[in-house]
Amino acid sequence: PILLLRIGAFLMIIIWVLRFFLNGAMAYYILTLLAGFFTAMVIIPFTAILYKYAKHDNPEEFIIFQEVPTIIGRIFIYLACLLFLSHIQYAFLIVGASYFFFLIKNYDFHPVEK
């Protein structure tokens, strides 16, 4: 799943950069369609990795701690978009850059016995 996740993240970076540079309804339609497929390539493996981690820990506590960084990340993206409100197209580059997290994250997992 890690390879699929990284491929999906790389493709999403390309999609967001293309959204910055391309204009026109047809280009946005095609990019949105592709983004739907590529987002699944990120979300499904990432969720599988998270649940693999949760299996070896307290699952309820793990899910709560998983959501905190997600919410903080969303707040950061929303605030960045507000800062670029007059030039909203730059938000596309910010969102695309956020996918670099999936490329550089180390997913090595070694369960700790309790």
N, C-alpha and C positions, 0 to 999 in steps of 0.2 A: 504493500500500500504506500510505502514512502516514495517510491519512484513515481507512481501515478500522481501522488500529491504534488511532487515537485514539478512534474510535467504540466499539470493543471495550473499551478501557480505561475509558471513561466508563461503559459499561454494567456492567462488572465492579465499579466503585466503587459503583454503585447496588445491585448484588446483595449485596455485603458489608455495606452499611449496612442493607439489608432483613433480612439474616440476624441482625443485631444486635437489630432491633426486633420481628421476627415470631417467633411460637412455633407449635409444632405440626408433626406429621409431614408433613402434606400441604404446608404452606408450605416446609419444608426440601426435600421431594422436588422441588417445582416449581422452587425456586431452584437446586438442584443440577443439574437438567436444563438450565435456562437458562445456568448458569455454564459448562457443558460447551461450549455453542455459542459463548458470548462469549469464552471462553478461546482457542478456535481463532481468533477474530477478532484476538486479540492475538499469539499465538505465531507463526502463519504469516507475517504481514507482518513481524514483528520478525526472524524468522529470515531472511527474504528480504533485508531491509536489511543484516543482519550479513554474509551471504554476498556481497552486493554490495561491501561494504567489503573483505572478505577477498580478493576477486578481484584487487584492486589492491595487495595487500600479500603478505607471506609467509603463506600460508594456515595452515600448522601453528602458527606462532607466534601468529597472530591468534586461532585457536580456543582456545589455552591462555589467552591474555589475556582472552578473552571469558568463560571459565569462572570466572576468579578473582573478578570482581565478583559473579557469580551466587552463588558459594559464600558470599562475605562477606554478601551480602544475605540468604541463607537463615539464616546464623548469627544475624544481627541479628533476623530475624523470630522464630526459635526462642527466642532469649534474651528477647525482648519478651514472648512467650507465657508463658515460665516466670515472668517477673515478675508477670504477671496471672493466674497459675494459679488463685488463689482466686476470681477474677472473669473466667473465660475468655471470656465474651461480648465483653469489650473487645478481645480479640485480633482479632475480626472487623473492628473499626474500624481497627486497625493494618494489617491486610492490605489493606483497602480503600484506606487512605491510600497504601500503597505503589504503587498503580496510578497515582497522580498523576505519577510519573516518566515514564510513557509520554505523558502529556498535555503536559508542559512540555519534554521533551527536544527539542533542535534536531536534525533529521535531515538537514540540508544536507550534501551530499557532493560534494566536489571532489577527484578523484583527483590525487595528486602523482606526476608522472613521475619515474622513477628514472634 
